[in-house]
């Protein structure tokens, strides 16, 4: 059971034509927001993992028990290395996405060439597998590093395995309605608002 005061850090991003802005939001299981921080990455680059690690350093909250990340390919395939993020966080990391997918490899193959493609495909291959999880009336997909990573095989060869028990318990505890965990919902809203302000402020100074 996740106690009401247990804190999770949710990380989500908002991307404009030039900049990916990450927000980290510390949210308790009882939905109290308890801190935010920001970091930037380049669109189409390979620095998103470093940006998330920078964000962890800036927030620097030892009381955070879990790290939730929205997706693994922000800012036009600026892929996240979940193992490096977990090493920096020193706590379980759960990357959550919301749509069924055949995988990113075909899209990466079509969008990039040469070393840029090879680096992204290698980063994608290193990711842990997606697992599925029913939350309220929705299905989400979770990649897990750390915690209880025991896999429970789903029925049917083509279906992703079900999420490990700890991931299921944590994500459901932080998702009072719908399918998006509250730390990720808050981080997404804050990232979008801050990105809109950045763009508007830049336009005013041109």
C-alpha positions, 0 to 999 in steps of 0.5 A, spaced: 500 500 500 502 507 498 501 511 504 497 518 502 504 522 504 508 518 499 511 522 494 513 521 487 516 525 482 513 525 475 517 528 469 513 530 462 515 535 457 513 540 452 516 541 445 516 547 441 520 548 434 526 549 438 526 547 445 524 541 449 522 543 456 522 538 461 518 539 468 519 535 474 513 535 479 513 532 486 506 530 488 504 526 494 499 520 493 494 524 496 494 529 490 498 534 494 503 538 489 510 539 493 515 542 488 517 543 481 523 544 477 525 545 470 530 543 465 531 543 457 533 539 451 534 540 444 529 538 439 532 532 435 538 531 439 541 526 444 541 530 450 534 528 453 537 523 458 542 528 461 536 533 461 532 529 466 539 527 470 540 535 471 532 536 473 533 530 478 539 534 481 536 541 481 530 538 485 534 534 489 529 531 494 531 525 498 523 524 500 521 522 493 520 514 493 518 513 485 520 516 479 515 516 473 517 519 466 512 520 460 514 516 455 521 515 452 522 519 446 521 526 447 523 532 442 523 528 436 526 521 438 531 524 443 531 517 447 531 516 454 536 512 457 532 509 463 538 505 466 542 511 466 536 515 469 535 510 474 542 510 476 542 517 478 535 517 481 537 511 485 529 509 486 524 505 481 523 508 475 517 507 471 516 510 464 508 510 462 505 511 455 498 511 453 497 508 446 498 501 443 504 501 438 508 496 434 514 500 436 519 506 434 524 502 430 520 503 423 519 510 425 526 511 427 529 508 421 525 512 416 526 519 420 534 518 420 540 516 417 547 514 418 550 515 425 544 518 428 539 512 426 544 507 429 545 511 436 537 512 436 536 504 434 541 502 439 538 506 445 531 504 443 534 496 443 537 498 450 530 500 453 526 495 458 520 491 454 513 495 455 508 492 459 501 493 459 497 495 465 489 496 466 488 503 470 481 505 472 477 504 465 484 505 461 490 501 459 497 504 459 504 501 458 509 501 462 517 500 462 520 499 469 527 499 471 528 497 479 523 495 484 519 488 483 521 487 475 517 480 476 514 479 469 507 476 469 505 473 462 499 475 458 494 471 455 496 471 447 503 471 444 502 478 441 500 481 447 505 485 452 506 482 458 502 485 464 506 490 469 510 488 475 506 488 481 510 494 484 509 498 478 501 496 478 501 498 485 504 505 484 501 507 478 494 506 480 495 509 487 497 515 483 492 515 478 485 517 481 481 518 475 483 516 468 489 513 466 494 518 467 498 518 473 497 525 477 505 526 477 505 526 470 499 530 469 501 536 473 508 536 470 505 536 463 501 542 465 506 545 468 511 544 462 506 546 457 505 553 461 512 554 462 513 553 454 508 558 452 511 563 457 518 562 454 515 562 446 511 568 448 517 572 452 521 570 446 517 573 441 516 580 445 523 581 445 524 580 437 
